[in-house]
Amino acid sequence: MASVFSLQPLPSSSFICPLKTTKFQTLQSFQKPFLISSFQSTELDPKIPQPVQTFWQWLCDEGVVTAKTPVKPGIVPEGLGLVAKRDISKGETVLQVPRRSEEELSEIQGTQLLSETMSVKDYWQNEFRKVEEEVILRNKQLFPFPITLDDFFWAYGILKSRAFSSIGSQNLMLVPLADLVNHSAKVATEGHVQEVEGPAGLFSWDLLFSLRSPLELKAGDQFLVQYGLNKRNADLAFGYGFIEPNSARDAFTLTLEISESDDFYEDKLDIAESNGLGKTAEFNVKLGQSLPPTLIPYLRLVALGGTDAFLLESISRNDVWGHLELPVSRANEELICKVVRGTCKSALSGYHTTIEEDEKLMEKGNLSSRLQIAVGIRAGEKKVLQQIDDIFGERELKLDKLEYYQERRLKDQVTLC
């Protein structure tokens, strides 16, 4: 498969040593590319902003792109993107690289997106204070202009929306030119990024970050990829600033936890871990789709107690999980229904609009892009919450008709006799 263009890595910068954290990723930089050839930026659409044209010229001068490079920046419906200069085959290598305001936030009141946004905001405020105290104020001669918290947030936003994940690690890579690649819902596959060996100079080879085209393209078509099939609309909004109208992207994350104060905490934790879960488990419930298969068994495990606790004494932890995949007792089943429904109702009460009000706003079609995202996110979350409430509401109505553990055990004994 033909290579579209290659970039070579820069040695790791020691300008700022990233703080170690399990929540956020560190930044990886690149080495200066080996010069091959260059071409002029006159090929670009004159409507492209001058800073982008200047950057393109720098890429040409540095040999990052060549006369054979079949893509270039162009004006596309999303704003800026990469456009094919010639036909590109499906699967062809496209790129190789070596290793909101407070008022707008109020529009997503009650949503998980707001909770996640505020959590990240608090985290980076604390990180900025550390960097300001330990680096900026101690080295004022290195910073000719004041660096504010807004500057810090801007830098994080650029990193979050434009960086690629390094293969096999938690690091991020900022890839010049590649960050122009836009997302398309039409791309139904992932795995466009690979690591391959390739030339890093005249006499050396290195691992290359390889980006391949998921679609066949004609000259003039925009090169597009899939940002993540499993990402929620909230993830797309937070990371990239857009959402899809596809309802399959609408989701709500239920977070469950085995309390350390539970009398059977150790046993429950052991059972959860034996089945790929833990003390805390997150379940993404998507609009129009079935509940995650491990959600109800985990709920039953968390709620297990009283006379049902004898199940925890089973010799095999897998046997316990097998019992939890079916109703344990009426009390256990009733408890999980009430808890889940109560959670849904509490979450729904946190939104300042109803689903019907949001739908009317979207039907009018005169929303700003940011407000359209906010309304789409909150409407989607509320629909999923209503869906979860309906599922467990129906389950409550069937409590007297369900077959529980003791009844199943009695039937098995009768069969054996």
C-alpha positions, 0 to 999 in steps of 0.5 A: 500500500502506498504511503501518502506522507511521512513525518519523523519524530523530534526528541522528547522535550524537557521543557515541562516535565508532565505530572504523573497521574492515572487520569490524564495522559502525557504529551509526546513530541517529535524529532525534526524530519529528515529533509527529502524535498519540498514544494510551494504552498501555492497549491492551497486554496487562497481562502485558507487562513494565512496562519494555516498557509504559513504552517503548510509552507513550514511543513514544505520547507522542512520536508514533512510533505513533498510533491508526491503528497496526495492530500492538502488542507482545504475548505470543507463543511466542518471548516478546515480538513484534509482533501485528497489531491488524487484518488485514494484507495480504501486501506491505503496509508494516508499518514505516517508519523514516528512514535466553554463559558459559564453561561453555556455550561448552564445549558447542560445543567444536570448532565453527566457532561457538565459533571465531567467538565467541572471535574476536569476544570477543577483538576486543571485549575489545581495543575495550573496553580502548581505549574504557576508556582513551580515553573512560571513564577520561578522562571519569569525570564523564560515567559515574556508574556503573562500566562493565565488560567484561560491560556492553560485551559486553551492549551488543554483544549487544543491538546484534547481535541487534536492529539492522537493516542500513542499505540500501546500507551497512555501518552498523547501525540500532537501530529502536525497536519494530521490534526486537520483530519475530521470525523465522519459518521459514515466511517463504520470501522476503526483501526486506521492507526497502526505502527509500522517500520519505515525509513527515518532517514538515509540509513535508519529505520524507525517505528512509524505512526501509520494512518490509513484511509478507511474509504475510497476517495476521489480527487477533491474528496475530504479524507475522514476517519472515525473518532471512536465507535463506542464514544458517547455524544458526551465524549464527542462534545467534550473532546471535539466540540460536536455531536452526532444526530445518531441516537445510538450515541446517546448514553447515560453512564450508571456508576455502581459501587460495593460499599466498604461498610458492607458486611460482605464487602470482601466476598462481594469484591472477590466475586466482582473481580473474578468476573472482570469487574471491581469495587466500582463499575461503570455501565454505559446504557445506550438509547434503544439498546439492551442493558449491558449484560453484566449490569443486573448481575452486578446490581444483585451482587451489590444488593445481596444481603440478609437471608440471600447472603448464603449464596456468597458461601459457594465454593466457586466464585463463578457459581455465585455469578451464575446464580446472580445472572438469574433473579435471587429473591423477590426482596433482592429484585425489588430492592434493585428496581427501587434503587435504580428507579430512584436514581433515574428520577433523581437525575431527571429532576436535575435538568431544568428542561423536559424532553418535550421542551428540548425537542421543541427547541431543536425543531425550531432550528434557530439554535447556535452550534453550542446551544444545539450541542447542549440541548442534544446532550441533555435530551439524549441523556434524559431519554436514556434515563427514561428508558432505564426507568421504564425497563425497571418499572416493567420489571417491578410489575413482574416481581410476583411472576419471576422464578427465584433461586429457592424455587429453581433449587426446589425444582432441581431437587424434585427432578433428581428425585 
